[in-house]
Amino acid sequence: MEEEAVDALLQRLERGAADAGDVEAVRVQLRTRAARVALLGSAAHERGDAVAAVGYWRRVLAEVPADSDIATSLRDSIAKVQAR
């Protein structure tokens, strides 16, 4: 889904004009985007670029619920990388 389409969905949500399918489409898009960014962080870590890895993972942390499993995992990964 393109960024413009996500923006349009979010605008419908704000106006109260979105349906359940719109809401689910936004959720899927956000999860997919967060997963892609998390994978970019993992790839950066694998190639030894700790600064980039932490940067990617922090971007994901800003998008996921703080109490989610992914947030816990990312915080642990960031702590491990920064401890080295």
PyMOL Python script that loads the backbone (N, CA, C, O; Angstrom):
from pymol import cmd

cmd.read_pdbstr("""\
ATOM      1  N   MET A   1       0.854  -1.173   0.000  1.00  0.00           N
ATOM      2  CA  MET A   1       0.000   0.000   0.000  1.00  0.00           C
ATOM      3  C   MET A   1       0.899   1.233   0.000  1.00  0.00           C
ATOM      4  O   MET A   1       1.859   1.301   0.766  1.00  0.00           O
ATOM      5  N   GLU A   2       0.600   2.178  -0.830  1.00  0.00           N
ATOM      6  CA  GLU A   2       1.394   3.389  -0.971  1.00  0.00           C
ATOM      7  C   GLU A   2       1.147   4.318   0.219  1.00  0.00           C
ATOM      8  O   GLU A   2       0.115   4.240   0.885  1.00  0.00           O
ATOM      9  N   GLU A   3       2.125   5.204   0.470  1.00  0.00           N
ATOM     10  CA  GLU A   3       1.990   6.165   1.561  1.00  0.00           C
ATOM     11  C   GLU A   3       0.740   7.031   1.393  1.00  0.00           C
ATOM     12  O   GLU A   3       0.058   7.337   2.371  1.00  0.00           O
ATOM     13  N   GLU A   4       0.438   7.430   0.137  1.00  0.00           N
ATOM     14  CA  GLU A   4      -0.737   8.272  -0.098  1.00  0.00           C
ATOM     15  C   GLU A   4      -2.017   7.554   0.309  1.00  0.00           C
ATOM     16  O   GLU A   4      -2.931   8.167   0.860  1.00  0.00           O
ATOM     17  N   ALA A   5      -2.077   6.266   0.037  1.00  0.00           N
ATOM     18  CA  ALA A   5      -3.259   5.487   0.401  1.00  0.00           C
ATOM     19  C   ALA A   5      -3.392   5.399   1.922  1.00  0.00           C
ATOM     20  O   ALA A   5      -4.497   5.483   2.458  1.00  0.00           O
ATOM     21  N   VAL A   6      -2.276   5.232   2.605  1.00  0.00           N
ATOM     22  CA  VAL A   6      -2.310   5.191   4.071  1.00  0.00           C
ATOM     23  C   VAL A   6      -2.776   6.536   4.605  1.00  0.00           C
ATOM     24  O   VAL A   6      -3.601   6.590   5.517  1.00  0.00           O
ATOM     25  N   ASP A   7      -2.252   7.627   4.043  1.00  0.00           N
ATOM     26  CA  ASP A   7      -2.672   8.957   4.472  1.00  0.00           C
ATOM     27  C   ASP A   7      -4.172   9.144   4.279  1.00  0.00           C
ATOM     28  O   ASP A   7      -4.844   9.693   5.153  1.00  0.00           O
ATOM     29  N   ALA A   8      -4.702   8.694   3.145  1.00  0.00           N
ATOM     30  CA  ALA A   8      -6.136   8.814   2.870  1.00  0.00           C
ATOM     31  C   ALA A   8      -6.947   8.010   3.890  1.00  0.00           C
ATOM     32  O   ALA A   8      -7.984   8.470   4.368  1.00  0.00           O
ATOM     33  N   LEU A   9      -6.469   6.812   4.218  1.00  0.00           N
ATOM     34  CA  LEU A   9      -7.162   6.000   5.220  1.00  0.00           C
ATOM     35  C   LEU A   9      -7.148   6.683   6.578  1.00  0.00           C
ATOM     36  O   LEU A   9      -8.161   6.697   7.279  1.00  0.00           O
ATOM     37  N   LEU A  10      -6.014   7.244   6.951  1.00  0.00           N
ATOM     38  CA  LEU A  10      -5.919   7.921   8.245  1.00  0.00           C
ATOM     39  C   LEU A  10      -6.844   9.136   8.293  1.00  0.00           C
ATOM     40  O   LEU A  10      -7.439   9.423   9.332  1.00  0.00           O
ATOM     41  N   GLN A  11      -6.964   9.842   7.186  1.00  0.00           N
ATOM     42  CA  GLN A  11      -7.881  10.985   7.136  1.00  0.00           C
ATOM     43  C   GLN A  11      -9.330  10.525   7.312  1.00  0.00           C
ATOM     44  O   GLN A  11     -10.107  11.178   8.007  1.00  0.00           O
ATOM     45  N   ARG A  12      -9.695   9.402   6.685  1.00  0.00           N
ATOM     46  CA  ARG A  12     -11.050   8.867   6.862  1.00  0.00           C
ATOM     47  C   ARG A  12     -11.283   8.468   8.319  1.00  0.00           C
ATOM     48  O   ARG A  12     -12.370   8.669   8.860  1.00  0.00           O
ATOM     49  N   LEU A  13     -10.258   7.905   8.941  1.00  0.00           N
ATOM     50  CA  LEU A  13     -10.366   7.535  10.352  1.00  0.00           C
ATOM     51  C   LEU A  13     -10.626   8.775  11.208  1.00  0.00           C
ATOM     52  O   LEU A  13     -11.487   8.764  12.088  1.00  0.00           O
ATOM     53  N   GLU A  14      -9.879   9.834  10.943  1.00  0.00           N
ATOM     54  CA  GLU A  14     -10.031  11.072  11.713  1.00  0.00           C
ATOM     55  C   GLU A  14     -11.425  11.667  11.547  1.00  0.00           C
ATOM     56  O   GLU A  14     -11.967  12.228  12.500  1.00  0.00           O
ATOM     57  N   ARG A  15     -12.009  11.558  10.375  1.00  0.00           N
ATOM     58  CA  ARG A  15     -13.340  12.098  10.106  1.00  0.00           C
ATOM     59  C   ARG A  15     -14.445  11.161  10.597  1.00  0.00           C
ATOM     60  O   ARG A  15     -15.621  11.526  10.593  1.00  0.00           O
ATOM     61  N   GLY A  16     -14.072   9.973  11.013  1.00  0.00           N
ATOM     62  CA  GLY A  16     -15.057   8.992  11.427  1.00  0.00           C
ATOM     63  C   GLY A  16     -15.743   8.320  10.252  1.00  0.00           C
ATOM     64  O   GLY A  16     -16.815   7.736  10.406  1.00  0.00           O
ATOM     65  N   ALA A  17     -15.128   8.399   9.078  1.00  0.00           N
ATOM     66  CA  ALA A  17     -15.731   7.854   7.863  1.00  0.00           C
ATOM     67  C   ALA A  17     -15.122   6.526   7.445  1.00  0.00           C
ATOM     68  O   ALA A  17     -15.429   6.016   6.368  1.00  0.00           O
ATOM     69  N   ALA A  18     -14.277   5.970   8.271  1.00  0.00           N
ATOM     70  CA  ALA A  18     -13.607   4.711   7.925  1.00  0.00           C
ATOM     71  C   ALA A  18     -14.455   3.534   8.385  1.00  0.00           C
ATOM     72  O   ALA A  18     -15.189   3.621   9.370  1.00  0.00           O
ATOM     73  N   ASP A  19     -14.337   2.436   7.654  1.00  0.00           N
ATOM     74  CA  ASP A  19     -15.018   1.217   8.086  1.00  0.00           C
ATOM     75  C   ASP A  19     -13.991   0.244   8.657  1.00  0.00           C
ATOM     76  O   ASP A  19     -12.801   0.553   8.700  1.00  0.00           O
ATOM     77  N   ALA A  20     -14.437  -0.910   9.087  1.00  0.00           N
ATOM     78  CA  ALA A  20     -13.545  -1.899   9.713  1.00  0.00           C
ATOM     79  C   ALA A  20     -12.442  -2.337   8.758  1.00  0.00           C
ATOM     80  O   ALA A  20     -11.316  -2.593   9.185  1.00  0.00           O
ATOM     81  N   GLY A  21     -12.758  -2.425   7.475  1.00  0.00           N
ATOM     82  CA  GLY A  21     -11.739  -2.809   6.495  1.00  0.00           C
ATOM     83  C   GLY A  21     -10.640  -1.772   6.384  1.00  0.00           C
ATOM     84  O   GLY A  21      -9.470  -2.116   6.218  1.00  0.00           O
ATOM     85  N   ASP A  22     -11.014  -0.498   6.475  1.00  0.00           N
ATOM     86  CA  ASP A  22     -10.018   0.571   6.447  1.00  0.00           C
ATOM     87  C   ASP A  22      -9.086   0.478   7.647  1.00  0.00           C
ATOM     88  O   ASP A  22      -7.868   0.601   7.519  1.00  0.00           O
ATOM     89  N   VAL A  23      -9.670   0.262   8.795  1.00  0.00           N
ATOM     90  CA  VAL A  23      -8.880   0.171  10.024  1.00  0.00           C
ATOM     91  C   VAL A  23      -7.908  -1.000   9.934  1.00  0.00           C
ATOM     92  O   VAL A  23      -6.734  -0.857  10.275  1.00  0.00           O
ATOM     93  N   GLU A  24      -8.379  -2.137   9.484  1.00  0.00           N
ATOM     94  CA  GLU A  24      -7.504  -3.311   9.358  1.00  0.00           C
ATOM     95  C   GLU A  24      -6.413  -3.072   8.331  1.00  0.00           C
ATOM     96  O   GLU A  24      -5.283  -3.516   8.530  1.00  0.00           O
ATOM     97  N   ALA A  25      -6.715  -2.386   7.244  1.00  0.00           N
ATOM     98  CA  ALA A  25      -5.700  -2.087   6.223  1.00  0.00           C
ATOM     99  C   ALA A  25      -4.576  -1.244   6.809  1.00  0.00           C
ATOM    100  O   ALA A  25      -3.406  -1.470   6.503  1.00  0.00           O
ATOM    101  N   VAL A  26      -4.920  -0.283   7.642  1.00  0.00           N
ATOM    102  CA  VAL A  26      -3.895   0.546   8.288  1.00  0.00           C
ATOM    103  C   VAL A  26      -3.065  -0.301   9.245  1.00  0.00           C
ATOM    104  O   VAL A  26      -1.840  -0.187   9.274  1.00  0.00           O
ATOM    105  N   ARG A  27      -3.718  -1.138  10.016  1.00  0.00           N
ATOM    106  CA  ARG A  27      -2.982  -2.006  10.960  1.00  0.00           C
ATOM    107  C   ARG A  27      -1.988  -2.914  10.229  1.00  0.00           C
ATOM    108  O   ARG A  27      -0.837  -3.051  10.642  1.00  0.00           O
ATOM    109  N   VAL A  28      -2.443  -3.523   9.153  1.00  0.00           N
ATOM    110  CA  VAL A  28      -1.576  -4.416   8.376  1.00  0.00           C
ATOM    111  C   VAL A  28      -0.398  -3.638   7.817  1.00  0.00           C
ATOM    112  O   VAL A  28       0.741  -4.102   7.881  1.00  0.00           O
ATOM    113  N   GLN A  29      -0.660  -2.463   7.272  1.00  0.00           N
ATOM    114  CA  GLN A  29       0.403  -1.654   6.694  1.00  0.00           C
ATOM    115  C   GLN A  29       1.435  -1.276   7.758  1.00  0.00           C
ATOM    116  O   GLN A  29       2.638  -1.347   7.505  1.00  0.00           O
ATOM    117  N   LEU A  30       0.979  -0.878   8.930  1.00  0.00           N
ATOM    118  CA  LEU A  30       1.914  -0.488   9.982  1.00  0.00           C
ATOM    119  C   LEU A  30       2.743  -1.678  10.463  1.00  0.00           C
ATOM    120  O   LEU A  30       3.945  -1.548  10.694  1.00  0.00           O
ATOM    121  N   ARG A  31       2.098  -2.841  10.615  1.00  0.00           N
ATOM    122  CA  ARG A  31       2.845  -4.042  11.040  1.00  0.00           C
ATOM    123  C   ARG A  31       3.879  -4.419   9.986  1.00  0.00           C
ATOM    124  O   ARG A  31       5.017  -4.751  10.316  1.00  0.00           O
ATOM    125  N   THR A  32       3.482  -4.368   8.726  1.00  0.00           N
ATOM    126  CA  THR A  32       4.391  -4.731   7.642  1.00  0.00           C
ATOM    127  C   THR A  32       5.564  -3.767   7.596  1.00  0.00           C
ATOM    128  O   THR A  32       6.713  -4.186   7.452  1.00  0.00           O
ATOM    129  N   ARG A  33       5.280  -2.484   7.716  1.00  0.00           N
ATOM    130  CA  ARG A  33       6.353  -1.482   7.689  1.00  0.00           C
ATOM    131  C   ARG A  33       7.297  -1.666   8.875  1.00  0.00           C
ATOM    132  O   ARG A  33       8.515  -1.600   8.714  1.00  0.00           O
ATOM    133  N   ALA A  34       6.743  -1.895  10.055  1.00  0.00           N
ATOM    134  CA  ALA A  34       7.579  -2.102  11.241  1.00  0.00           C
ATOM    135  C   ALA A  34       8.453  -3.342  11.064  1.00  0.00           C
ATOM    136  O   ALA A  34       9.622  -3.337  11.450  1.00  0.00           O
ATOM    137  N   ALA A  35       7.896  -4.394  10.487  1.00  0.00           N
ATOM    138  CA  ALA A  35       8.674  -5.621  10.260  1.00  0.00           C
ATOM    139  C   ALA A  35       9.811  -5.369   9.285  1.00  0.00           C
ATOM    140  O   ALA A  35      10.922  -5.861   9.482  1.00  0.00           O
ATOM    141  N   ARG A  36       9.539  -4.600   8.228  1.00  0.00           N
ATOM    142  CA  ARG A  36      10.608  -4.299   7.258  1.00  0.00           C
ATOM    143  C   ARG A  36      11.728  -3.503   7.906  1.00  0.00           C
ATOM    144  O   ARG A  36      12.906  -3.783   7.680  1.00  0.00           O
ATOM    145  N   VAL A  37      11.365  -2.513   8.708  1.00  0.00           N
ATOM    146  CA  VAL A  37      12.382  -1.683   9.362  1.00  0.00           C
ATOM    147  C   VAL A  37      13.156  -2.509  10.386  1.00  0.00           C
ATOM    148  O   VAL A  37      14.370  -2.350  10.514  1.00  0.00           O
ATOM    149  N   ALA A  38      12.477  -3.380  11.109  1.00  0.00           N
ATOM    150  CA  ALA A  38      13.161  -4.252  12.068  1.00  0.00           C
ATOM    151  C   ALA A  38      14.158  -5.156  11.347  1.00  0.00           C
ATOM    152  O   ALA A  38      15.259  -5.388  11.846  1.00  0.00           O
ATOM    153  N   LEU A  39      13.780  -5.663  10.187  1.00  0.00           N
ATOM    154  CA  LEU A  39      14.694  -6.504   9.407  1.00  0.00           C
ATOM    155  C   LEU A  39      15.893  -5.706   8.901  1.00  0.00           C
ATOM    156  O   LEU A  39      17.007  -6.228   8.853  1.00  0.00           O
ATOM    157  N   LEU A  40      15.676  -4.458   8.527  1.00  0.00           N
ATOM    158  CA  LEU A  40      16.809  -3.607   8.140  1.00  0.00           C
ATOM    159  C   LEU A  40      17.775  -3.463   9.316  1.00  0.00           C
ATOM    160  O   LEU A  40      18.992  -3.471   9.132  1.00  0.00           O
ATOM    161  N   GLY A  41      17.231  -3.332  10.513  1.00  0.00           N
ATOM    162  CA  GLY A  41      18.076  -3.257  11.707  1.00  0.00           C
ATOM    163  C   GLY A  41      18.861  -4.535  11.915  1.00  0.00           C
ATOM    164  O   GLY A  41      20.048  -4.493  12.240  1.00  0.00           O
ATOM    165  N   SER A  42      18.212  -5.662  11.731  1.00  0.00           N
ATOM    166  CA  SER A  42      18.905  -6.951  11.884  1.00  0.00           C
ATOM    167  C   SER A  42      20.010  -7.111  10.844  1.00  0.00           C
ATOM    168  O   SER A  42      21.093  -7.607  11.155  1.00  0.00           O
ATOM    169  N   ALA A  43      19.737  -6.693   9.621  1.00  0.00           N
ATOM    170  CA  ALA A  43      20.759  -6.776   8.574  1.00  0.00           C
ATOM    171  C   ALA A  43      21.943  -5.873   8.901  1.00  0.00           C
ATOM    172  O   ALA A  43      23.096  -6.260   8.708  1.00  0.00           O
ATOM    173  N   ALA A  44      21.660  -4.678   9.394  1.00  0.00           N
ATOM    174  CA  ALA A  44      22.746  -3.761   9.786  1.00  0.00           C
ATOM    175  C   ALA A  44      23.571  -4.377  10.905  1.00  0.00           C
ATOM    176  O   ALA A  44      24.799  -4.293  10.895  1.00  0.00           O
ATOM    177  N   HIS A  45      22.907  -4.990  11.859  1.00  0.00           N
ATOM    178  CA  HIS A  45      23.631  -5.639  12.965  1.00  0.00           C
ATOM    179  C   HIS A  45      24.512  -6.768  12.451  1.00  0.00           C
ATOM    180  O   HIS A  45      25.659  -6.907  12.875  1.00  0.00           O
ATOM    181  N   GLU A  46      23.983  -7.569  11.543  1.00  0.00           N
ATOM    182  CA  GLU A  46      24.748  -8.686  10.979  1.00  0.00           C
ATOM    183  C   GLU A  46      26.010  -8.218  10.255  1.00  0.00           C
ATOM    184  O   GLU A  46      27.025  -8.914  10.270  1.00  0.00           O
ATOM    185  N   ARG A  47      25.953  -7.064   9.631  1.00  0.00           N
ATOM    186  CA  ARG A  47      27.141  -6.574   8.927  1.00  0.00           C
ATOM    187  C   ARG A  47      28.031  -5.720   9.821  1.00  0.00           C
ATOM    188  O   ARG A  47      29.004  -5.128   9.355  1.00  0.00           O
ATOM    189  N   GLY A  48      27.689  -5.659  11.121  1.00  0.00           N
ATOM    190  CA  GLY A  48      28.533  -4.981  12.096  1.00  0.00           C
ATOM    191  C   GLY A  48      28.280  -3.498  12.255  1.00  0.00           C
ATOM    192  O   GLY A  48      29.095  -2.799  12.857  1.00  0.00           O
ATOM    193  N   ASP A  49      27.169  -2.995  11.731  1.00  0.00           N
ATOM    194  CA  ASP A  49      26.848  -1.578  11.829  1.00  0.00           C
ATOM    195  C   ASP A  49      25.857  -1.370  12.975  1.00  0.00           C
ATOM    196  O   ASP A  49      24.649  -1.256  12.766  1.00  0.00           O
ATOM    197  N   ALA A  50      26.410  -1.323  14.195  1.00  0.00           N
ATOM    198  CA  ALA A  50      25.576  -1.216  15.391  1.00  0.00           C
ATOM    199  C   ALA A  50      24.795   0.087  15.434  1.00  0.00           C
ATOM    200  O   ALA A  50      23.646   0.100  15.874  1.00  0.00           O
ATOM    201  N   VAL A  51      25.389   1.173  14.992  1.00  0.00           N
ATOM    202  CA  VAL A  51      24.710   2.472  15.021  1.00  0.00           C
ATOM    203  C   VAL A  51      23.461   2.433  14.144  1.00  0.00           C
ATOM    204  O   VAL A  51      22.394   2.882  14.564  1.00  0.00           O
ATOM    205  N   ALA A  52      23.585   1.905  12.938  1.00  0.00           N
ATOM    206  CA  ALA A  52      22.430   1.813  12.039  1.00  0.00           C
ATOM    207  C   ALA A  52      21.384   0.858  12.609  1.00  0.00           C
ATOM    208  O   ALA A  52      20.188   1.143  12.546  1.00  0.00           O
ATOM    209  N   ALA A  53      21.817  -0.260  13.158  1.00  0.00           N
ATOM    210  CA  ALA A  53      20.886  -1.241  13.717  1.00  0.00           C
ATOM    211  C   ALA A  53      20.033  -0.601  14.814  1.00  0.00           C
ATOM    212  O   ALA A  53      18.808  -0.722  14.810  1.00  0.00           O
ATOM    213  N   VAL A  54      20.682   0.068  15.734  1.00  0.00           N
ATOM    214  CA  VAL A  54      19.964   0.705  16.838  1.00  0.00           C
ATOM    215  C   VAL A  54      19.023   1.779  16.299  1.00  0.00           C
ATOM    216  O   VAL A  54      17.907   1.930  16.796  1.00  0.00           O
ATOM    217  N   GLY A  55      19.457   2.516  15.302  1.00  0.00           N
ATOM    218  CA  GLY A  55      18.603   3.539  14.704  1.00  0.00           C
ATOM    219  C   GLY A  55      17.332   2.948  14.109  1.00  0.00           C
ATOM    220  O   GLY A  55      16.235   3.463  14.327  1.00  0.00           O
ATOM    221  N   TYR A  56      17.486   1.871  13.361  1.00  0.00           N
ATOM    222  CA  TYR A  56      16.306   1.200  12.783  1.00  0.00           C
ATOM    223  C   TYR A  56      15.385   0.685  13.887  1.00  0.00           C
ATOM    224  O   TYR A  56      14.172   0.888  13.843  1.00  0.00           O
ATOM    225  N   TRP A  57      15.969   0.024  14.865  1.00  0.00           N
ATOM    226  CA  TRP A  57      15.157  -0.562  15.926  1.00  0.00           C
ATOM    227  C   TRP A  57      14.429   0.503  16.728  1.00  0.00           C
ATOM    228  O   TRP A  57      13.303   0.274  17.169  1.00  0.00           O
ATOM    229  N   ARG A  58      15.043   1.658  16.928  1.00  0.00           N
ATOM    230  CA  ARG A  58      14.364   2.747  17.647  1.00  0.00           C
ATOM    231  C   ARG A  58      13.192   3.279  16.825  1.00  0.00           C
ATOM    232  O   ARG A  58      12.164   3.664  17.381  1.00  0.00           O
ATOM    233  N   ARG A  59      13.345   3.299  15.515  1.00  0.00           N
ATOM    234  CA  ARG A  59      12.223   3.721  14.658  1.00  0.00           C
ATOM    235  C   ARG A  59      11.038   2.788  14.848  1.00  0.00           C
ATOM    236  O   ARG A  59       9.893   3.233  14.923  1.00  0.00           O
ATOM    237  N   VAL A  60      11.319   1.495  14.924  1.00  0.00           N
ATOM    238  CA  VAL A  60      10.225   0.529  15.127  1.00  0.00           C
ATOM    239  C   VAL A  60       9.606   0.730  16.510  1.00  0.00           C
ATOM    240  O   VAL A  60       8.383   0.693  16.652  1.00  0.00           O
ATOM    241  N   LEU A  61      10.435   0.941  17.522  1.00  0.00           N
ATOM    242  CA  LEU A  61       9.909   1.148  18.872  1.00  0.00           C
ATOM    243  C   LEU A  61       8.927   2.312  18.931  1.00  0.00           C
ATOM    244  O   LEU A  61       7.977   2.287  19.713  1.00  0.00           O
ATOM    245  N   ALA A  62       9.152   3.317  18.116  1.00  0.00           N
ATOM    246  CA  ALA A  62       8.259   4.472  18.095  1.00  0.00           C
ATOM    247  C   ALA A  62       6.901   4.142  17.472  1.00  0.00           C
ATOM    248  O   ALA A  62       5.946   4.901  17.636  1.00  0.00           O
ATOM    249  N   GLU A  63       6.810   3.023  16.766  1.00  0.00           N
ATOM    250  CA  GLU A  63       5.582   2.670  16.045  1.00  0.00           C
ATOM    251  C   GLU A  63       4.791   1.526  16.662  1.00  0.00           C
ATOM    252  O   GLU A  63       3.636   1.311  16.294  1.00  0.00           O
ATOM    253  N   VAL A  64       5.384   0.794  17.585  1.00  0.00           N
ATOM    254  CA  VAL A  64       4.688  -0.370  18.147  1.00  0.00           C
ATOM    255  C   VAL A  64       4.300  -0.082  19.596  1.00  0.00           C
ATOM    256  O   VAL A  64       4.912   0.763  20.250  1.00  0.00           O
ATOM    257  N   PRO A  65       3.285  -0.784  20.095  1.00  0.00           N
ATOM    258  CA  PRO A  65       2.907  -0.589  21.503  1.00  0.00           C
ATOM    259  C   PRO A  65       4.078  -0.920  22.429  1.00  0.00           C
ATOM    260  O   PRO A  65       4.773  -1.917  22.233  1.00  0.00           O
ATOM    261  N   ALA A  66       4.284  -0.089  23.422  1.00  0.00           N
ATOM    262  CA  ALA A  66       5.417  -0.244  24.335  1.00  0.00           C
ATOM    263  C   ALA A  66       5.401  -1.578  25.076  1.00  0.00           C
ATOM    264  O   ALA A  66       6.456  -2.089  25.451  1.00  0.00           O
ATOM    265  N   ASP A  67       4.225  -2.141  25.286  1.00  0.00           N
ATOM    266  CA  ASP A  67       4.124  -3.391  26.035  1.00  0.00           C
ATOM    267  C   ASP A  67       4.061  -4.629  25.134  1.00  0.00           C
ATOM    268  O   ASP A  67       3.777  -5.729  25.608  1.00  0.00           O
ATOM    269  N   SER A  68       4.325  -4.450  23.835  1.00  0.00           N
ATOM    270  CA  SER A  68       4.270  -5.585  22.911  1.00  0.00           C
ATOM    271  C   SER A  68       5.534  -6.436  22.992  1.00  0.00           C
ATOM    272  O   SER A  68       6.579  -5.988  23.464  1.00  0.00           O
ATOM    273  N   ASP A  69       5.412  -7.664  22.523  1.00  0.00           N
ATOM    274  CA  ASP A  69       6.562  -8.572  22.503  1.00  0.00           C
ATOM    275  C   ASP A  69       7.683  -8.025  21.638  1.00  0.00           C
ATOM    276  O   ASP A  69       8.856  -8.144  21.992  1.00  0.00           O
ATOM    277  N   ILE A  70       7.333  -7.424  20.501  1.00  0.00           N
ATOM    278  CA  ILE A  70       8.358  -6.889  19.612  1.00  0.00           C
ATOM    279  C   ILE A  70       9.106  -5.752  20.294  1.00  0.00           C
ATOM    280  O   ILE A  70      10.322  -5.637  20.142  1.00  0.00           O
ATOM    281  N   ALA A  71       8.396  -4.908  21.047  1.00  0.00           N
ATOM    282  CA  ALA A  71       9.066  -3.809  21.750  1.00  0.00           C
ATOM    283  C   ALA A  71      10.040  -4.355  22.785  1.00  0.00           C
ATOM    284  O   ALA A  71      11.159  -3.857  22.912  1.00  0.00           O
ATOM    285  N   THR A  72       9.623  -5.365  23.516  1.00  0.00           N
ATOM    286  CA  THR A  72      10.507  -5.975  24.512  1.00  0.00           C
ATOM    287  C   THR A  72      11.745  -6.560  23.845  1.00  0.00           C
ATOM    288  O   THR A  72      12.864  -6.362  24.318  1.00  0.00           O
ATOM    289  N   SER A  73      11.541  -7.269  22.762  1.00  0.00           N
ATOM    290  CA  SER A  73      12.653  -7.874  22.027  1.00  0.00           C
ATOM    291  C   SER A  73      13.610  -6.806  21.493  1.00  0.00           C
ATOM    292  O   SER A  73      14.829  -6.954  21.592  1.00  0.00           O
ATOM    293  N   LEU A  74      13.060  -5.740  20.933  1.00  0.00           N
ATOM    294  CA  LEU A  74      13.902  -4.678  20.391  1.00  0.00           C
ATOM    295  C   LEU A  74      14.689  -3.973  21.488  1.00  0.00           C
ATOM    296  O   LEU A  74      15.870  -3.676  21.312  1.00  0.00           O
ATOM    297  N   ARG A  75      14.043  -3.706  22.617  1.00  0.00           N
ATOM    298  CA  ARG A  75      14.773  -3.072  23.732  1.00  0.00           C
ATOM    299  C   ARG A  75      15.915  -3.966  24.198  1.00  0.00           C
ATOM    300  O   ARG A  75      17.003  -3.473  24.495  1.00  0.00           O
ATOM    301  N   ASP A  76      15.682  -5.274  24.266  1.00  0.00           N
ATOM    302  CA  ASP A  76      16.741  -6.214  24.647  1.00  0.00           C
ATOM    303  C   ASP A  76      17.883  -6.185  23.633  1.00  0.00           C
ATOM    304  O   ASP A  76      19.053  -6.156  24.013  1.00  0.00           O
ATOM    305  N   SER A  77      17.546  -6.193  22.357  1.00  0.00           N
ATOM    306  CA  SER A  77      18.571  -6.167  21.307  1.00  0.00           C
ATOM    307  C   SER A  77      19.381  -4.880  21.369  1.00  0.00           C
ATOM    308  O   SER A  77      20.605  -4.903  21.243  1.00  0.00           O
ATOM    309  N   ILE A  78      18.703  -3.767  21.562  1.00  0.00           N
ATOM    310  CA  ILE A  78      19.406  -2.474  21.665  1.00  0.00           C
ATOM    311  C   ILE A  78      20.347  -2.479  22.854  1.00  0.00           C
ATOM    312  O   ILE A  78      21.489  -2.032  22.743  1.00  0.00           O
ATOM    313  N   ALA A  79      19.884  -2.977  23.985  1.00  0.00           N
ATOM    314  CA  ALA A  79      20.725  -3.027  25.191  1.00  0.00           C
ATOM    315  C   ALA A  79      21.961  -3.884  24.959  1.00  0.00           C
ATOM    316  O   ALA A  79      23.061  -3.497  25.354  1.00  0.00           O
ATOM    317  N   LYS A  80      21.802  -5.025  24.333  1.00  0.00           N
ATOM    318  CA  LYS A  80      22.937  -5.918  24.053  1.00  0.00           C
ATOM    319  C   LYS A  80      23.951  -5.249  23.144  1.00  0.00           C
ATOM    320  O   LYS A  80      25.157  -5.318  23.386  1.00  0.00           O
ATOM    321  N   VAL A  81      23.455  -4.600  22.092  1.00  0.00           N
ATOM    322  CA  VAL A  81      24.359  -3.944  21.134  1.00  0.00           C
ATOM    323  C   VAL A  81      25.091  -2.800  21.816  1.00  0.00           C
ATOM    324  O   VAL A  81      26.290  -2.625  21.601  1.00  0.00           O
ATOM    325  N   GLN A  82      24.399  -2.025  22.627  1.00  0.00           N
ATOM    326  CA  GLN A  82      25.028  -0.878  23.282  1.00  0.00           C
ATOM    327  C   GLN A  82      25.988  -1.300  24.388  1.00  0.00           C
ATOM    328  O   GLN A  82      26.889  -0.541  24.744  1.00  0.00           O
ATOM    329  N   ALA A  83      25.808  -2.498  24.934  1.00  0.00           N
ATOM    330  CA  ALA A  83      26.700  -2.987  25.985  1.00  0.00           C
ATOM    331  C   ALA A  83      28.063  -3.411  25.463  1.00  0.00           C
ATOM    332  O   ALA A  83      29.011  -3.569  26.233  1.00  0.00           O
ATOM    333  N   ARG A  84      28.156  -3.593  24.154  1.00  0.00           N
ATOM    334  CA  ARG A  84      29.427  -4.056  23.575  1.00  0.00           C
ATOM    335  C   ARG A  84      30.395  -2.937  23.385  1.00  0.00           C
ATOM    336  O   ARG A  84      31.508  -3.158  22.909  1.00  0.00           O
TER     337      ARG A  84
END
""", "prot")
cmd.dss("prot")
cmd.show_as("cartoon", "prot")
cmd.util.cbc("prot")
cmd.orient("prot")
